[in-house]
Structures are given as C-alpha cells and as structure tokens.
Amino acid sequence: MRIFALLAVLGAALRLPVVAAQDGSLSGPTSSSSAAGYSCDPNQCKLPNCNCASTSPPGGLSPSDVPQFVVFTADDAIQSYTIDSVNQFLAQRKNPNGCPIKMTYFTSLAYTNYTLVTDWYVAGNEIADHTMTHVGSPPADEINGNLIALNALAGIPLDAITGFRAPYLNYTAETLQLLSDVDFTYDSSSASSIPVTDPGTDAYWPYTLDYGLANDCLTIDGVCKGQPKIPGLWEIPMYAFFDDLGVDGPHLMDPWLDAANGASTVNDTATFEYMKNTFTAHYAGNRQPIGLYTHPIHLSTTYPGVSAPNTTIKMINEFLDWAQVQQDVWIVSNEQLLAWVQNPVPVSQLDSFEPLKCPTPQVDPSLKICNGIPQNEAGLLAQCDFPDFPFYTCYGCPEVEVSPSNPNPPQKVPEGQQMRYRLPSNCSTPFWDPIGGSCLCDSSDCAFTDNSRPIGPNGANLTGGGTGGDGDDSSGGAPTPTYINFNGASPAKLWTGSLIGVISALVVGVFGAATGWALLNI
C-alpha cells in the first residue's frame, strides 16, 4: 500500500489495506514512445547476453511458436501464512511437462522466518532481493545486506540471488547501477503500463539495459533516452492488467484489491473479466508475458484475527484454471522466464528445456540434517528469540539482530552446543549439514560452486561459509569476511514485529484486525 502521512510516522513497515493507495498501483501510463527516445541496434545486441526492448518475441520466433508465460511473484516477508497463501494457488498445479509450478519471492528480512526461506528455496522456488527493511530508493547497504543475510542465515547461495524488486516499486537510475555493481542479473521494478493492443504499448519482452531503459520514462528521473546504459543488466517489466477504461484503467500489483472500471467498490466478477481480457490480448498477439504480482498477506487464510477473502481467492483460482486450459500456457518464476528469453526455443521443445524441468534433491529422508527439507530438519532448527524480531534458522543465531549495518553478526552459541557452519561455496543447500560442517554431496550429480559477489567496501568479494562474523571455517568453504558498513553509520535498530503466531495474535487483539494486518504486511 502507499503510505499515508499518519502512518509515515510509524515507519515504512506499517501499511493499511486501503485499496485506493496500494503498493504498486498505477493511475495511468508511466511511459510513451516519445518520452522513451529508445533506440537499439539488433545487429549489435544479440542473445543470450543482450536483447533490445521489443514487443516481438525473442529469437525471431513467431507468436504461434511462443509459450504464453504467466509469471507468479510474491513480495515482502516470508512466514507460514504467506507460504500458505501462495500454496493455495500453486501447490496443486502443474505445467504442461508435468512439473510443479515454481515462483519468485522478493524477500525482505524484517518479519521473515529464515528457515522458511530455506525450505521455499530448496523446494525449487526463486528467492530474490527486496531490501532488508523494505525501503524505497534503497541505498547499497539495504540491497547488499539482504544478499549477505539471505546467504548467511537462510543458506541461499549467493549465485542463486539474481533478481531484485524495489519496495513500492520506488527505484532510481542509481538503484539500477547499484544492482549491476554487485552482479545482479535482473531488476523487475518497472511497469508495462500501456495495453498490448495499443500501437504505443510499452509491454516489452525482457531486455537488457545496454541501450538504456524503455519503461517508466514519465515517472522516473534520469531514465530513458538511452539512460542508464548498463550492459548485461536485464529488466523484466511488470505487465499490467487493463479494465474497460483501457489505458486509463491499469492494474498492476494485487489487481483484486482495485475497483474496476472507475467504480468505487471492488467487484471480483469485474476483476475476473478484465484479467481474462488482458490475458487474451497477450495470448492473441505477440504473447508477451502476463504476471500475477502479489502481496500474499492480502490473500491469507491463516493470518490470526483476519477474515480470509474467500471470494477473491476463489476468483484468482478460477482465473488460473481458465488460463491453464488454453494451449501452451506455462506458470513460471522470473528466473525461468529469463532463462527462456536468453535461449528461446519453440513450444514443441519445452518439455526438454532444462530450466522448466523439475529435479528433486536426492537426500535420504531418514537423515537428520538441517537442510531445508522439512522431514530431514525436524527438531534441528535454532530459535533466535529476539524480543523484537524472533526467527528460526538452520545456521545458528546471531548475537544481535541483523540490520543493514550489520547483516551477518557473529554467531551466539548456546551452552553445551557447538557453532553451526554457514553454507560454503562448494556445497548446495540441501546437501549441506550446518551442524556437522560436512557436505553430503560426493558425486558429479550434485557438484556445486557458488561464485563470490563483489559485496563490501572497495568491491571486496564475498563468498559463502564461515560461522558468522569473523568465524573460521573448517568445512572446506571460504570463511565469511567481517562485514564493514558501506557508509560508516552505527548499527540501526530495526522497527520490527513478532514472527510467532501467539505474539501476532496478541498484537491483533490489542490493536484490532486492521492494525494486525499492517504489522506484517511489509
């Protein structure tokens, strides 16, 4: 949600579910051809490393040979109720090749249960960066600190965190450069705000910024007309839905929270119709992707004290049912979409396209190992019982709460226990034993290398491993260097809330259901 002035006093974590001011809403076009001033040479810009902003399918494929991708993403904290919210749409679905649906979760760490991040990643989903404390126009320490904490406390390989979305979709040209500086593959913060049926549509297939940005030219300073030139950084636009008002009726994130066709109240039936109509326009045209960009808290059935929006949940499932009946429709993560755009193959070859397959880690289910697979890790999670920000992790609790200035504090070791080893650079998450400090992988089938990222002062490289802070690593991976704050500021106190259902319920009881919703909608 957009922040009201009253709530700004309480910080960006508080956002009430008022439809007229939702996070990621649009009121009209954010670009135009004249404002973009975009020019790209397709003879010089070639896949897989460069792609011009174009409404035509990549690789010269005809639309009839192109799959219709439906991208599913979620933003903000990862908690049991947000995972439940996503699962009610995706858990029982499969793509045409028989594989379960995967999605992208743009993760902020405030209010997040780290072990659920690990579980969600090991299950095959993409974990992406959404800053540590959910701030728009984020500084480097918010972006990079999230990388460090996701690696250290959730065991996500640095190489696997390739995407970013700015909170409130509030980014700048500098934000895009910061992403390139630390080797992100893509950003997905810009809006495609003009219908694909309009000759001036800005619904471009994902493209690189070798020739600048081509979206959001009317709303973001310092972009378009060839700027910013960032070779190799991809932009995956967020594709809006449009109601009967056309270009004047765009709906981007959580479209089911918006009133359709200029009405004053939400109508699930009207939303269902314009979602189908927009999908059909894409499907019958150049098959640019369509996206469901969600804040799962709005669709939760298990958040304490808040009534589930059952009619809306039913409507979204009906839309996905309807979409999947169409031929050649695939529900994918951003990571999977981009893999196809970089190496496009016709729909006849998608069954053998590696990024859309469904490999499962072959780990003995009887083993007791804290590895992101629930049956293996039961009883092994460390509970980090901070008063403001409790969470669980496989990788040992830090001495203090994580913050942008200190995203990987030294590890606190309970009496009678030993330090836990962080994920090293040579063992993938489901095969790493953080308690024993050993890797179950001993064959080429699960060989793994996690490359360093240039994160830190003066571009210092950071690799996985260690035990937190200055911890020595005897596991074979490189130790985690001490993290030095980028701006020299003293550690900031997070404005945070509880992760435990009992405390959440108390919050709801004291402040009411609406405030309770806001406390965890980040």
C-alpha positions in Angstrom: 0.0 0.0 0.0 1.1 3.6 -0.5 1.9 5.1 2.9 -0.5 7.6 4.4 1.0 10.6 6.1 -0.2 9.4 9.5 1.4 6.0 9.0 4.7 7.5 7.9 5.3 8.5 11.5 5.4 4.8 12.4 7.8 3.9 9.5 7.5 2.1 6.2 6.6 -1.2 7.9 3.0 0.0 8.6 0.7 -0.2 5.6 -3.0 -0.5 5.9 -5.0 -2.4 3.3 -6.8 0.6 1.7 -7.5 -0.2 -1.9 -7.0 3.4 -3.2 -3.4 3.5 -2.1 -1.9 0.1 -2.6 1.8 -0.7 -3.1 2.4 -1.0 -6.8 -0.8 0.7 -8.0 -1.0 2.6 -11.3 -3.2 5.5 -12.3 -2.2 5.8 -15.9 0.7 5.4 -18.4 4.2 5.6 -17.0 5.9 5.9 -20.4 5.4 6.9 -24.0 7.4 6.3 -27.2 8.5 10.0 -27.4 9.5 10.1 -23.7 11.5 6.8 -24.1 13.5 8.0 -27.0 14.7 4.5 -27.2 17.0 3.1 -29.9 18.7 -0.2 -30.0 20.8 -1.9 -32.7 19.7 -5.6 -33.0 22.7 -6.4 -35.1 24.9 -5.5 -32.2 22.6 -6.5 -29.3 22.2 -10.3 -29.6 21.1 -13.1 -27.2 21.9 -14.5 -24.8 23.7 -11.5 -23.3 21.9 -8.6 -24.9 18.3 -8.1 -26.0 16.6 -5.0 -27.4 13.4 -3.7 -25.8 10.8 -5.1 -28.3 7.2 -6.2 -28.4 8.2 -9.1 -30.7 9.1 -12.5 -29.3 12.9 -13.1 -28.8 14.9 -15.2 -31.1 12.8 -14.3 -34.2 10.2 -16.9 -33.2 6.6 -16.4 -34.4 4.0 -15.9 -31.8 2.4 -19.3 -32.6 5.7 -21.0 -31.6 5.9 -19.0 -28.3 4.6 -20.2 -24.9 2.3 -17.8 -23.0 4.1 -17.3 -19.8 2.2 -16.3 -16.6 4.8 -15.1 -14.1 3.9 -15.5 -10.4 5.7 -13.4 -7.8 5.3 -12.5 -4.2 6.7 -9.6 -2.2 7.8 -8.9 1.3 8.2 -11.2 4.4 8.2 -15.0 4.3 6.1 -16.5 7.0 3.9 -19.6 7.3 0.8 -17.7 6.4 2.4 -16.1 3.3 3.6 -19.5 2.1 0.1 -20.9 2.8 -1.3 -18.0 0.7 0.9 -18.8 -2.3 0.3 -22.5 -2.0 -3.5 -22.2 -2.2 -2.9 -21.1 -5.8 0.1 -23.1 -6.9 0.5 -26.2 -4.8 -1.9 -28.4 -6.8 -1.0 -27.1 -10.3 1.5 -28.4 -12.8 2.9 -27.1 -16.1 2.4 -28.9 -19.4 5.5 -31.0 -18.8 4.1 -32.3 -15.5 6.4 -30.4 -13.2 5.1 -28.5 -10.2 4.8 -24.7 -10.5 7.7 -22.5 -9.3 7.5 -18.8 -8.4 9.7 -15.9 -7.4 9.6 -14.5 -3.9 11.1 -11.0 -3.5 12.1 -11.2 0.1 12.5 -8.6 2.8 14.1 -9.8 6.0 12.1 -7.8 8.6 9.4 -10.2 10.0 10.8 -13.1 7.9 11.3 -16.6 9.3 14.7 -17.6 7.8 14.1 -21.3 7.8 11.0 -20.9 5.7 13.1 -19.1 3.1 15.5 -22.0 3.1 12.6 -24.5 2.7 11.0 -22.5 -0.1 14.3 -22.3 -2.0 15.1 -26.0 -1.6 11.6 -26.8 -2.9 12.7 -25.2 -6.2 11.4 -21.6 -5.9 13.4 -18.5 -6.7 14.5 -16.2 -3.8 15.1 -12.6 -4.9 16.1 -9.4 -3.1 13.6 -6.9 -1.8 15.9 -5.0 0.6 16.4 -5.7 4.3 13.8 -3.4 5.8 11.5 -2.6 2.9 12.7 0.9 1.9 12.1 2.5 -1.5 15.0 4.1 -3.5 17.2 1.8 -1.4 20.9 2.6 -0.5 23.6 0.0 -1.1 23.6 -1.4 2.4 19.8 -2.3 2.1 20.4 -4.2 -1.1 23.7 -5.8 -0.3 22.9 -6.5 3.3 19.9 -8.5 2.2 22.2 -10.6 0.0 24.6 -11.3 2.9 21.8 -12.2 5.4 20.0 -14.4 2.9 23.2 -16.3 2.3 24.4 -16.4 6.0 21.1 -17.1 7.8 18.9 -18.7 5.2 21.6 -20.6 3.3 20.7 -19.2 -0.1 23.7 -19.4 -2.4 25.0 -16.0 -3.5 24.8 -17.1 -7.1 21.2 -18.0 -6.8 20.0 -14.5 -5.7 19.9 -12.9 -9.2 16.8 -10.7 -9.1 15.7 -7.5 -7.4 12.5 -5.5 -7.0 12.3 -2.2 -5.3 9.8 -1.8 -2.4 6.9 0.3 -3.5 8.4 0.0 -7.0 10.3 3.1 -5.9 13.7 2.9 -7.7 16.1 5.3 -9.5 18.7 5.1 -12.1 21.2 4.8 -9.3 19.4 1.8 -8.0 19.9 0.0 -11.3 23.6 0.8 -11.2 23.9 -0.5 -7.6 22.4 -3.8 -8.8 24.9 -4.1 -11.6 27.8 -3.2 -9.3 27.1 -6.4 -7.2 26.3 -8.7 -10.1 22.5 -8.9 -10.1 21.2 -10.4 -13.3 17.9 -8.5 -13.4 15.6 -5.9 -12.0 11.8 -6.2 -12.0 10.6 -2.8 -10.7 9.4 -1.1 -13.9 5.8 -1.1 -15.2 4.4 -2.0 -18.5 1.5 0.5 -18.4 0.0 0.6 -21.9 -2.1 -2.2 -23.3 -0.6 -4.6 -25.9 -3.4 -3.6 -28.3 -2.2 0.0 -28.3 0.4 0.8 -31.1 2.4 2.7 -28.4 2.5 -0.2 -25.9 5.4 -0.4 -23.5 4.8 -4.2 -23.0 8.3 -5.2 -24.0 9.7 -8.6 -23.6 12.5 -8.7 -21.0 15.5 -6.7 -22.3 19.0 -5.6 -21.3 19.9 -2.0 -20.4 22.8 -1.8 -23.0 20.8 0.9 -24.7 19.0 2.3 -21.6 15.6 1.8 -20.0 12.4 2.0 -22.1 9.8 1.9 -19.3 8.7 4.4 -16.7 10.0 7.3 -18.7 7.3 9.7 -17.4 7.7 8.8 -13.7 11.4 8.1 -13.0 14.1 10.8 -13.3 17.3 10.0 -15.2 16.0 7.1 -17.2 15.2 6.6 -20.9 16.6 8.4 -23.9 19.4 6.0 -23.8 19.9 6.1 -20.0 21.1 4.4 -17.9 23.4 2.3 -20.1 24.2 -0.8 -18.0 25.3 -3.6 -20.3 24.1 -7.0 -19.4 21.6 -6.0 -16.7 18.1 -7.2 -17.6 14.8 -5.5 -17.0 11.8 -7.7 -16.6 8.8 -5.3 -16.8 5.8 -5.9 -14.7 2.8 -6.3 -17.1 -0.4 -4.5 -16.0 -3.9 -5.7 -16.5 -6.4 -3.3 -18.0 -10.1 -2.9 -17.4 -12.8 -1.4 -19.7 -11.2 2.0 -19.5 -8.2 0.7 -21.4 -5.0 2.8 -21.0 -6.8 4.8 -18.3 -7.7 1.6 -16.3 -4.4 -0.1 -15.5 -4.0 -2.5 -12.5 -0.5 -3.8 -11.6 0.2 -5.4 -8.2 -2.7 -7.2 -6.4 -5.3 -6.1 -9.0 -8.0 -7.8 -7.0 -7.7 -5.0 -4.4 -8.6 -2.4 -7.1 -12.1 -1.2 -8.1 -12.6 -1.9 -11.8 -13.9 0.4 -14.5 -13.9 3.5 -12.4 -16.3 2.1 -9.8 -16.0 2.9 -6.1 -16.0 -0.6 -4.7 -14.2 -3.8 -5.5 -16.0 -6.4 -7.7 -14.5 -9.8 -8.1 -16.6 -10.5 -11.2 -15.4 -7.4 -12.9 -11.8 -8.1 -12.0 -12.1 -11.7 -13.3 -13.3 -10.3 -16.6 -10.6 -7.7 -17.2 -7.9 -10.2 -16.2 -9.2 -12.7 -18.8 -9.5 -9.9 -21.4 -5.9 -8.8 -20.8 -4.6 -12.3 -20.9 -6.4 -12.9 -24.2 -4.9 -9.7 -25.7 -1.4 -11.0 -24.9 -2.2 -14.5 -26.0 -3.7 -13.5 -29.3 -0.9 -11.0 -30.0 2.9 -11.3 -29.5 2.4 -13.4 -26.3 4.3 -11.0 -24.0 4.2 -12.5 -20.5 1.5 -11.6 -18.1 2.1 -11.5 -14.4 0.3 -12.1 -11.1 2.3 -9.8 -8.7 1.1 -10.5 -5.2 1.5 -9.4 -1.6 0.4 -12.7 -0.1 -0.8 -11.3 3.2 -3.8 -9.8 1.4 -4.9 -13.4 0.4 -4.0 -15.2 3.6 -6.5 -17.7 5.1 -4.3 -18.4 8.2 -3.3 -14.9 9.5 -4.5 -14.7 13.1 -7.6 -12.5 13.6 -8.2 -11.6 9.9 -11.1 -13.0 7.9 -10.0 -14.7 4.7 -11.1 -13.1 1.4 -12.5 -16.3 0.2 -14.5 -15.0 -2.8 -11.3 -13.3 -4.1 -9.2 -16.4 -3.6 -11.8 -18.4 -5.5 -11.8 -15.9 -8.3 -8.0 -16.0 -8.7 -8.0 -19.8 -8.8 -10.8 -19.7 -11.4 -8.6 -17.3 -13.5 -5.6 -19.7 -13.3 -7.9 -22.6 -14.1 -9.2 -20.8 -17.1 -5.7 -19.7 -18.2 -4.2 -23.2 -17.9 -6.9 -24.7 -20.1 -5.5 -22.6 -23.0 -2.8 -24.3 -25.1 0.9 -23.7 -24.4 0.4 -21.8 -21.1 3.2 -22.0 -18.5 3.2 -20.6 -15.0 6.8 -19.6 -14.2 9.2 -17.7 -12.0 11.1 -14.7 -13.3 14.2 -16.9 -13.3 12.5 -19.4 -15.6 11.1 -16.7 -17.9 14.5 -15.1 -18.3 16.2 -18.4 -18.9 13.8 -18.9 -21.9 14.2 -15.4 -23.2 18.0 -15.8 -23.2 17.8 -19.1 -25.0 14.3 -19.2 -26.7 13.0 -22.5 -28.0 9.7 -23.2 -29.7 6.9 -24.7 -27.6 7.5 -28.1 -29.2 10.8 -28.3 -27.4 9.8 -27.0 -23.9 9.4 -30.5 -22.4 13.2 -30.9 -22.8 14.1 -27.3 -21.8 16.2 -27.7 -18.7 15.1 -24.6 -16.7 11.5 -25.8 -16.8 12.3 -29.3 -15.6 11.6 -30.5 -12.0 14.7 -32.0 -10.5 14.5 -33.0 -6.8 17.5 -33.2 -4.5 18.2 -36.9 -3.7 18.6 -36.8 0.0 17.9 -39.8 2.3 14.6 -38.8 4.1 15.7 -40.6 7.2 18.8 -38.4 7.7 18.7 -35.8 10.5 20.2 -32.8 8.8 19.2 -29.1 8.8 19.0 -28.7 5.1 15.7 -27.0 4.0 13.8 -30.3 3.7 11.2 -30.5 6.5 11.4 -34.2 7.1 15.2 -34.0 7.5 15.4 -30.9 9.6 12.7 -31.6 12.2 13.9 -30.8 15.7 17.2 -29.2 14.5 16.2 -25.6 13.9 17.8 -22.9 16.1 15.3 -20.5 17.6 16.6 -16.9 17.7 14.4 -15.4 20.4 15.0 -11.7 19.9 12.3 -9.6 21.6 11.5 -7.6 18.5 12.4 -10.0 15.8 12.4 -13.7 16.7 13.0 -16.2 13.9 14.3 -19.8 13.2 17.3 -20.8 11.2 19.5 -23.8 10.4 22.6 -21.7 10.5 23.0 -20.6 14.1 21.6 -17.5 15.8 23.5 -14.2 15.6 24.5 -12.4 18.8 22.4 -9.4 17.8 19.6 -8.7 15.3 20.6 -8.3 11.7 20.4 -4.8 10.3 21.7 -3.1 7.1 24.8 -2.0 9.0 25.4 -5.5 10.4 23.8 -8.2 8.2 26.0 -11.1 9.4 26.7 -10.7 13.1 28.9 -13.1 15.0 27.1 -16.3 16.0 25.8 -16.8 19.5 26.4 -20.4 20.7 24.1 -21.8 23.3 25.8 -23.5 26.3 26.6 -27.1 25.6 26.2 -26.7 21.8 28.7 -26.0 19.0 28.8 -23.4 16.4 26.9 -24.1 13.2 28.7 -23.7 9.9 27.2 -21.4 7.2 26.7 -22.6 3.7 30.1 -22.8 2.0 30.8 -22.0 -1.6 31.3 -25.7 -2.6 28.1 -27.4 -1.4 24.5 -26.8 -2.3 21.9 -26.1 0.3 20.0 -29.5 0.5 23.3 -31.4 0.9 25.0 -29.2 3.5 25.0 -30.2 7.2 25.5 -26.9 9.1 25.7 -28.8 12.4 28.3 -31.3 11.4 30.0 -29.0 8.9 30.1 -31.5 6.1 28.6 -32.0 2.6 26.6 -35.0 1.7 27.4 -34.4 -2.0 30.3 -36.6 -3.2 29.5 -37.0 -6.8 29.3 -35.0 -10.0 25.5 -35.2 -9.9 25.4 -32.6 -7.1 28.7 -30.8 -7.7 28.3 -27.2 -6.9 30.3 -23.9 -7.0 28.9 -20.7 -5.6 30.9 -17.8 -7.0 31.7 -14.8 -5.0 29.9 -11.5 -5.3 31.6 -8.1 -5.2 29.9 -7.0 -2.0 31.7 -4.8 0.5 33.9 -1.8 0.8 36.0 -1.1 -2.4 34.4 -4.0 -4.2 35.7 -6.7 -1.8 34.5 -10.1 -2.9 32.2 -12.1 -0.5 31.9 -15.9 -0.6 29.8 -18.3 1.5 31.0 -20.2 4.5 32.2 -19.5 8.0 30.3 -19.3 11.2 29.3 -15.7 11.3 31.3 -12.5 11.8 35.0 -13.4 11.8 34.3 -17.1 12.2 36.9 -19.6 11.0 35.6 -22.2 8.6 36.9 -25.8 8.8 34.3 -27.1 6.4 36.3 -26.5 3.2 34.5 -23.4 2.1 36.0 -19.9 2.3 35.4 -18.1 5.7 32.9 -15.2 5.7 34.8 -11.9 5.9 33.9 -9.4 8.6 31.3 -7.1 7.1 32.1 -3.4 7.2 29.3 -0.9 6.8 29.4 1.0 3.5 28.6 4.4 4.9 30.2 4.1 8.4 26.9 4.6 10.1 26.3 3.0 13.5 24.0 -0.1 13.5 20.4 0.9 13.1 17.6 -0.5 15.2 15.0 -2.3 13.1 11.4 -1.3 13.6 10.2 -4.9 13.7 7.5 -7.2 15.0 6.9 -10.7 16.1 7.2 -13.8 14.0 5.5 -16.1 16.4 1.8 -16.7 16.0 1.0 -16.2 19.7 2.6 -12.7 19.7 0.9 -11.9 16.4 -2.4 -12.8 17.9 -1.8 -10.6 20.9 -0.9 -7.7 18.5 -4.2 -8.3 16.7 -6.1 -8.4 20.0 -4.7 -5.1 21.2 -4.7 -3.1 18.0 -7.5 -4.8 16.1 -7.5 -6.8 12.9 -6.7 -3.9 10.6 -3.6 -2.9 12.5 -2.5 -6.5 12.9 -2.7 -6.9 9.1 -0.5 -3.9 8.7 2.2 -5.0 11.1 3.1 -7.9 9.0 2.4 -6.5 5.6 5.8 -5.3 4.6 
